[in-house]
Amino acid sequence: MAALVLLAATSCTKNSDLVNVVDNNEEQGYAPVTVRVSDFSIATEEISSGGSLTRGAETLDSYFAGGAITLAFYDAEGREVYKTTQVKGDGSYTTFGEFTANLQVGHYTMVAVARAHYDGDAFTLTSPTEAAYTSMRPRETFSNVQAVTVTSASPLNLEVTLNRINSWLKIISTDGRPASIKKIRTTFEKGGKSFNPTTGWATTDTGFSQTNNPSTATGATIEINVVPFVACADDAEEKMTITIEALDNDDNVLGTKVVNNVPFKRNRQTILRGNVFTAEPTTSSFKIETAWLSDYTMDF
């Protein structure tokens, strides 16, 4: 069955613009609504200086080796009338990213959230404006919220494109990891793990911590990735302090690095590159690089 293509709502669309109040009349019947999440809107860039920026769409299957998609519909009063989640590879679906829901004639707000998914992840979607990762790690997240109108009992086919709404921190050490250091704890002064699917902004701005276990061998450099949600308006940067702690197996702190005024922006990667495990000369500092939407280097 061919799908009708609808223009996807941007992640900054206000929820108040999406819902037209209408009484759902049971006598009007129900219609099967098929939603196909076809691709992502993405921007990629080489991390090295001078990398060229390219923009395009990538298929759902090819982008996530392991992923999950949650689809929900809310009626004009904000009541949840349908919600389901597909986890890639679990055999619970026919086509990953394709859903069919029977909806009564009326107006709805549709919420689609796709995310990277790993064992132990806990994610909740409670409304068009509230979603959260309740496990330790937030994940790369794409979202689309748009109005859907069911006008008759005839089948309705929708195709939606999702947009990335998280920021990204990559920490790259230029020194090797000592054998005594088993974990890296990264603490964000601001931002959060909960977000508004409609706007893409964090719903809390109190910060959080994430602990990673480096997979490289003793003596090798490490790379740590964390994907926070930021709480700034109009796609402005949110600057915050990042604390990097080197821990042993018992979570004792063996070393700490504090980096101030680190800039974050939705759909942009910020890279901290420098010595994590060894003392630095007073003239040395972390280097900050950013990518995806734009890139620049700042020393501080």
FIZA-962488 format. One record per residue (C-alpha): x, y, z. Coordinates in steps of 0.02 Angstrom, whole numbers, plus 32768, in hexadecimal, padded with zeros to 4 digits. Layout:
XYZ...
END
This chain:
800080008000804980A77FCE806581248059803081D9805080C38249807B80A282D180FC811B835D81258168833681CE815383B4825A81F883FE8295823483DA83448215848F8376815A848D834D80F384BF83E38079843C84217FF084BF842F7FF684CF83717FDB841583557F3583E983A47E8C8426836A7E0783FD83EA7D80838D83A47D04831583F07D25826283BD7C7F8214838F7C75815883A37BED8153831E7C6B8190829E7CCB80EC82AA7D8480C382A77E0880C982207EAA806682117F3B80E382167FE080A081D3807E81008202812180DB81AA81C0812581F482248129815582C68182817C832181FE81E9835382B081C5840C82B281EE84A7831C81DC855382CD81DB8600831881DC86B182DA81E986F282FF8297879E8336825987BD83ED8237877E8422818D87028393817A867783B480FF85C383BB813A8543834E80E1848A83418101840F82BC80CF839C8230810483CD8183813E835E80EA8145831F80AE81EC836A800081DC8415803B81A6842B80C28229840A806082C9845F7FB882E483F07FAD837D835F8023838F82AF803C83CF821C80A38392818A80DB83FD80EB811A83A8805A816884077FB981C683E17F66824184597EB5828384447E7B833884507E71832B850F7F2282EA85197EEE8237853F7F5C81AC84FE7EF6814184857F8180D9843A803780B5846380AD802A84308169800E842281CC7FA983A482797F6C83D482E67F3F834083067E86833282887E4983B482127DFC833381787E5A837081597EB682CB814B7E91821281A97F2A81D482157F90824A81D08040825081228018820F808A802082827FCD8011826F7F55805882EF7E97805C82EA7E64810E83157DB9815B83287D8C81EA82B37DD2828B82FC7E6F82F183197F0B82AB836D7FBE82D5839880368251835A80DD823983B3816781CF8367820C81B883C4829A814D837F8336812C83E583CE80C083F783A5802E846984117FBD84D483F17F3D855D83C17F9185FF837D802F85B082DD807585FD827980F5859B81CE814285BC815B81AB854F80CA81F785AF808B8285854080B982EE84A781208359851E816A82DA859881E6824D8579827C820F85DB8309819285E882FB814F8699839480DE868B8444812586998464814E85E3840081BD856E840D818384BB841481D1840F8360820583F182F6823A835C8246827F836B81B082BB8309810D8303834E8082833382D87FC6834682C97F6482B7827C7EAE82C482467E43822A82277DB1826481BC7D5D81BF81917D66810481A87DD580F7810E7E8980BF812A7F06814C81487FBD8137811B804381AA816380FE81B381458166821681C1821B824E81CD826E8260827682EC82E382AC837C82CF8326835B833183C783EE83048438849883548449853782EB845385D482EF84BD866D828D84858703828684FB87A6824E84AA88408236851688EB825D84D0893F81F685588931813D857F88C380F18604892080AD869D88F67FFC86D488AC803B8779882680A28721878F803986EF870380B986D986E6816C86A1865B81D186F18620826A869085B582EB86EB855183728691852C841186F1849084318689841F83D8860D83C8833486318388828985FD82D182BC85E9828E831E855681F7836A850281D783078460817D839D84138205841F842E829D83AD844182D9840B84DC830783BD8582827C83C7860382F983D2869283998438869A83E983F48738846B838686E4849482CD86FC852682538703855281BF869585D6813986B7862D80DF862886A3804B8627872A806B85A4873E7FD8852E87EF7FFC84F388877FA5853C88EE7FE685CC8963806E858D88F5809A84F88894813A84E087D9813A8501873C818284B4869F81A6851A85F681D784CF85618223852984C4826B84D6847082EE854683D48354852383ED840F85348373848F857983928528850F8317858684A4832185B783EC83AF853C83CB842685A6843284BE8556848384B8851D85378561852B858D858784C28626861084768690864283C3866B8698835D86F386FB82C286BF872982478749879A81AF8739875E812287AA879F807B87E487377FDD87F086EC8016889686BD80C388538747811A88B3877A81BB885A883081B188208831825087B987C082E1878887BD835A86F6874583EE86F087208447864D86BE84E98656864E853F85D6863A84A9856585BB84D684DB852D846284AB84A984728425842283FE83E7845B83928355851083C4837085A3836083B0861D83AC842B86C88359843C873A836B84D387E9833484A7887A8334852288D482DD85B088588283861F88CB8219868C896C827D869E8995832886E589A583B186628A1F8443865889CC84E5868D89D2852185D7896E848C859A88B18478859488268411854887FA843B84958742844A84688702841C83BC864F8417837F85FF83C482E9855B839682908509843F827785AA84A3827D865A849282BD86D884FE8317876984EB838F8779854984338806854784B187E7857E8563
END
